[in-house]
Amino acid sequence: MKQEDPMIFYSEQGKIKISDDIIMTIARNAVKDVEGIISISGGFPGGIQALFNKNTATKDGVRIEKDGKSINLNLSLELVYGVPIPKLVEETQKKVKEAVESMTEVPVENVNVFVHDIRAVE
């Protein structure tokens, strides 16, 4: 049977559907553990078409794009001023991918990060 939605699974007892909100909550919680991130919120560049795409869901700084048998996650972050951005983003990508895949078994193709702001923390 062809799997159209990467967040739907079939077992002997029936169908299992993981909601977009669950994936977004897992991603947001994984980000909380990364030192140097102030918040996960804000908008995404070039996003008006995504609002009307049935394969896209966005909430509180996390966007899911369903792509065949996997998903792409887009995160919008505000970081602490002075942190090494590439290193922090790479750690974030790894933690989010591992958290989502281990808790849901939904394959994550990419974790894209948009740094929308930096702020000095006193």
Contact map, one row per residue, 1 for C-alpha under 8 A:
11100000000000000000000000000000000000000000000000000000000000000000000000000000000000000000000000000000000000000000000000
11110000000000000000000000000000000000000000000000000000000000000000000000000000000000000000000000000000000000000000000000
11111101000000000000000000000000000000000000000000000000000000000001100000000000000000000000000000000000000000000000000000
01111100000000000000000000000000000000000000000000000000000000000001100000000000000000000000000000000000000000000000000000
00111111000000000000000000000000000000000000000000000000000000000101100000000000000000000000000000000000000000000000000000
00111111100000000000000000000000000000000000000000000000000000000111111000000000000000000000000000000000011000000000000000
00001111100000001110000000000000000000000000000000000000000000000000000000000000000000000000000000000000010000000000000000
00101111110000111100000000000000000000000000000000000000000000000000000000000000000000000000000000000000000000000000000000
00000111111000111000000000000000000000000000000000000000000000000000000000000000000000000000000000000000000000000000000000
00000001111111110000000000000000000000000000000000000000000000000000000000000000000000000000000000000000000000000000000000
00000000111111110000000000000000000000000000000000000000000000000000000000000000000000000000000000000000000000000000000000
00000000011111000000000000000000000000000000000000000000000000000000000000000000000000000000000000000000000000000000000000
00000000011111100000000000000000000000000000000000000000000000000000000000000000000000000000000000000000000000000000000000
00000000011111110000000000000000000000000000000000000000000000000000000000000000000000000000000000000000000000000000000000
00000001111011111000000000000000000000000000000000000000000000000000000000000000000000000000000000000000000000000000000000
00000001111001111100000000000000000000000000000000000000000000000000000000000000000000000000000000000000000000000000000000
00000011100000111110000000000000000000000000000000000000000000000000000000000000000000000000000000000000000000000000000000
00000011000000011111011000000000000000000000000000000000000000000000000000000000000000000000000000000001000000000000000000
00000010000000001111111000000000000000000000000000000000000000000000000000000000000000000000000000000000000000000000000000
00000000000000000111111100000000000000000000000000000000100000010000000000000000000000000000000000000000000000000000000000
00000000000000000011111110000000000000000000000000000000001000000000000000000000000000000000000000000000000000000000000000
00000000000000000111111111000000000000000000000000000000000000000000000000000000000000000000000000000000000000000000000000
00000000000000000111111111100000000000000000000000000000000000000000000000000000000000000000000000010001000000000000000000
00000000000000000001111111110000000000000000000000000000001001110000000000000000000000000000000000000000000000000000000000
00000000000000000000111111111000000000000000000000000000000000000000000000000000000000000000000000000000000000000000000000
00000000000000000000011111111100000000000000000000000000000000000000000000000000000000000000000100110000000000000000000000
00000000000000000000001111111110000000000000000000000000000001000000000000000000000000000000000100110000000000000000000000
00000000000000000000000111111111000000010000000000000000000001000000000000000000000000000000000000000000000000000000000000
00000000000000000000000011111111100000000000000000000000000000000000000000000000000000000000000000000000000000000000000000
00000000000000000000000001111111110000000000000000000000000000000000000000000000000000000001001100100000000000000000000000
00000000000000000000000000111111110010010000000000000000000000000000000000000000000000000001001100000000000000000000000000
00000000000000000000000000011111111010000000000000000000000000000000000000000000000000000000000000000000000000000000000000
00000000000000000000000000001111111000000000000000000000000000000000000000000000000000000000000000000000000000000000000000
00000000000000000000000000000111111110000000000000000000000000000000000000000000000000010011000000000000000000000000000000
00000000000000000000000000000001111110000000000000000000000000000000000000000000000000000000000000000000000000000000000000
00000000000000000000000000000000011111000000000000000000000000000000000000000011001000010000000000000000000000000000000000
00000000000000000000000000000011011111110000000000000000000000000000000000001111000000000000000000000000000000000000000000
00000000000000000000000000000000000111110000000000000000000000000000000000001111000000000000000000000000000000000000000000
00000000000000000000000000000000000011111000000000000000000000000000000000001110000000000000000000000000000000000000000000
00000000000000000000000000010010000011111100000000000000000111000000000000111100000000000000000000000000000000000000000000
00000000000000000000000000000000000000111110000000000000000111000000000000111100000000000000000000000000000000000000000000
00000000000000000000000000000000000000011111000000000000000110000000000000011000000000000000000000000000000000000001000000
00000000000000000000000000000000000000001111101000000000000010000000000000010000000000000000000000000000000000000001000000
00000000000000000000000000000000000000000111111000000000000010000000000000010000000000000000000000000000000000000100000000
00000000000000000000000000000000000000000011111000000000000000000000000000000000000000000000000000000000000000000000000000
00000000000000000000000000000000000000000001111110000000000000000000000000000000000000000000000000000000000000000000000000
00000000000000000000000000000000000000000011111111100000000000000000000000000000000000000000000000000000000000000000000000
00000000000000000000000000000000000000000000011111110000000000000000000000000000000000000000000000000000000000000000000000
00000000000000000000000000000000000000000000011111111000000000000000000000000000000000000000000000000000000000000000000000
00000000000000000000000000000000000000000000001111111001100000000000000000000000000000000000000000000000000000000000000000
00000000000000000000000000000000000000000000001111111001110000000000000000000000000000000000000000000000000000000000000000
00000000000000000000000000000000000000000000000111111100000000000000000000000000000000000000000000000000000000000000000000
00000000000000000000000000000000000000000000000011111111000000000000000000000000000000000000000000000000000000000000000000
00000000000000000000000000000000000000000000000000011111100000000000000000000000000000000000000000000000000000000000000000
00000000000000000000000000000000000000000000000000001111100000011110000000000000000000000000000000000000000000000000000000
00000000000000000000000000000000000000000000000001101111110000111100000000000000000000000000000000000000000000000000000000
00000000000000000001000000000000000000000000000001100111111000111000000000000000000000000000000000000000000000000000000000
00000000000000000000000000000000000000000000000000100001111111110000000000000000000000000000000000000000000000000000000000
00000000000000000000100100000000000000000000000000000000111111100000000000000000000000000000000000000000000000000000000000
00000000000000000000000000000000000000011100000000000000011111000000000000000000000000000000000000000000000000000000000000
00000000000000000000000000000000000000011111000000000000011111100000000001111000000000000000000000000000000000000000000000
00000000000000000000000100110000000000011000000000000000011111110000000011110000000000000000000000000000000000000000000000
00000000000000000000000100000000000000000000000000000001111011111000000011100000000000000000000000000000000000000000000000
00000000000000000001000100000000000000000000000000000011110001111100001111000000000000000000000000000000000000000000000000
00000000000000000000000000000000000000000000000000000011100000111110001110000000000000000000000000000000000000000000000000
00001100000000000000000000000000000000000000000000000011000000011111111100000000000000000000000000000000000000000000000000
00000100000000000000000000000000000000000000000000000010000000001111111100000000000000000000000000000000000000000000000000
00111100000000000000000000000000000000000000000000000000000000000111111000000000000000000000000000000000000000000000000000
00111100000000000000000000000000000000000000000000000000000000000111111000000000000000000000000000000000001000000000000000
00000100000000000000000000000000000000000000000000000000000000000111111100000000000000000000000000000000011110000000000000
00000100000000000000000000000000000000000000000000000000000000011111111110000000000000000000000000000000011111000000000000
00000000000000000000000000000000000000000000000000000000000000011110011111000000000000000000000000000000000111110000000000
00000000000000000000000000000000000000000000000000000000000001111000001111100000000000000000000000000000000101110000000000
00000000000000000000000000000000000000000000000000000000000011110000000111110000000000000000000000000000000000111100000000
00000000000000000000000000000000000000011000000000000000000011100000000011111000000000000000000000000000000000111100000000
00000000000000000000000000000000000000011111000000000000000011000000000001111100000000000000000000000000000000001111000000
00000000000000000000000000000000000011111100000000000000000010000000000000111110000000000000000000000000000000001111100000
00000000000000000000000000000000000011111000000000000000000000000000000000011111000000000000000000000000000000000011111000
00000000000000000000000000000000000111100000000000000000000000000000000000001111101000000000000000000000000000000010111000
00000000000000000000000000000000000111000000000000000000000000000000000000000111111000000000000000000000000000000000011110
00000000000000000000000000000000000000000000000000000000000000000000000000000011111000000000000000000000000000000000011110
00000000000000000000000000000000000000000000000000000000000000000000000000000001111100000000000000000000000000000000000100
00000000000000000000000000000000000100000000000000000000000000000000000000000011111110010000000000000000000000000000000000
00000000000000000000000000000000000000000000000000000000000000000000000000000000011111110000000000000000000000000000000000
00000000000000000000000000000000000000000000000000000000000000000000000000000000001111111000000000000000000000000000000000
00000000000000000000000000000000000000000000000000000000000000000000000000000000000111111100000000000000000000000000000000
00000000000000000000000000000000000000000000000000000000000000000000000000000000000111111110000000000000000000000000000000
00000000000000000000000000000000010100000000000000000000000000000000000000000000001111111111000000000000000000000000000000
00000000000000000000000000000000000000000000000000000000000000000000000000000000000011111111100000000000000000001000000000
00000000000000000000000000000000000000000000000000000000000000000000000000000000000001111111110000000000000000000000000000
00000000000000000000000000000000010000000000000000000000000000000000000000000000000000111111111000000000000000000000000000
00000000000000000000000000000110010000000000000000000000000000000000000000000000000000011111111100000000000000000000000000
00000000000000000000000000000000000000000000000000000000000000000000000000000000000000001111111110000000000000111000000000
00000000000000000000000000000000000000000000000000000000000000000000000000000000000000000111111111000000000000000000000000
00000000000000000000000000000110000000000000000000000000000000000000000000000000000000000011111111100000000000000000000000
00000000000000000000000001100110000000000000000000000000000000000000000000000000000000000001111111110000000000100000000000
00000000000000000000000000000000000000000000000000000000000000000000000000000000000000000000111111111000000101100000000000
00000000000000000000000000000000000000000000000000000000000000000000000000000000000000000000011111111100000000000000000000
00000000000000000000000001100100000000000000000000000000000000000000000000000000000000000000001111111110000000000000000000
00000000000000000000001001100000000000000000000000000000000000000000000000000000000000000000000111111111110100000000000000
00000000000000000000000000000000000000000000000000000000000000000000000000000000000000000000000011111111111100000000000000
00000000000000000000000000000000000000000000000000000000000000000000000000000000000000000000000001111111100000000000000000
00000000000000000000000000000000000000000000000000000000000000000000000000000000000000000000000000111111100000000000000000
00000000000000000100001000000000000000000000000000000000000000000000000000000000000000000000000000011111110000000000000000
00000000000000000000000000000000000000000000000000000000000000000000000000000000000000000000000000011111111000000000000000
00000110000000000000000000000000000000000000000000000000000000000000011000000000000000000000000000011001111100000000000000
00000100000000000000000000000000000000000000000000000000000000000000111000000000000000000000000000001000111110000000000000
00000000000000000000000000000000000000000000000000000000000000000000011110000000000000000000000010011000011111100000000000
00000000000000000000000000000000000000000000000000000000000000000000011100000000000000000000000000000000001111100000000000
00000000000000000000000000000000000000000000000000000000000000000000001110000000000000000000000010000000000111110000000000
00000000000000000000000000000000000000000000000000000000000000000000000111100000000000000000100110000000000111111000000000
00000000000000000000000000000000000000000000000000000000000000000000000111100000000000000000100000000000000001111100000000
00000000000000000000000000000000000000000000000000000000000000000000000001111000000000001000100000000000000000111110000000
00000000000000000000000000000000000000000001000000000000000000000000000001111000000000000000000000000000000000011111000000
00000000000000000000000000000000000000000000000000000000000000000000000000011110000000000000000000000000000000001111110000
00000000000000000000000000000000000000000110000000000000000000000000000000011100000000000000000000000000000000000111110000
00000000000000000000000000000000000000000000000000000000000000000000000000001110000000000000000000000000000000000011111000
00000000000000000000000000000000000000000000000000000000000000000000000000000111100000000000000000000000000000000011111100
00000000000000000000000000000000000000000000000000000000000000000000000000000111100000000000000000000000000000000000111110
00000000000000000000000000000000000000000000000000000000000000000000000000000001110000000000000000000000000000000000011111
00000000000000000000000000000000000000000000000000000000000000000000000000000001100000000000000000000000000000000000001111
00000000000000000000000000000000000000000000000000000000000000000000000000000000000000000000000000000000000000000000000111
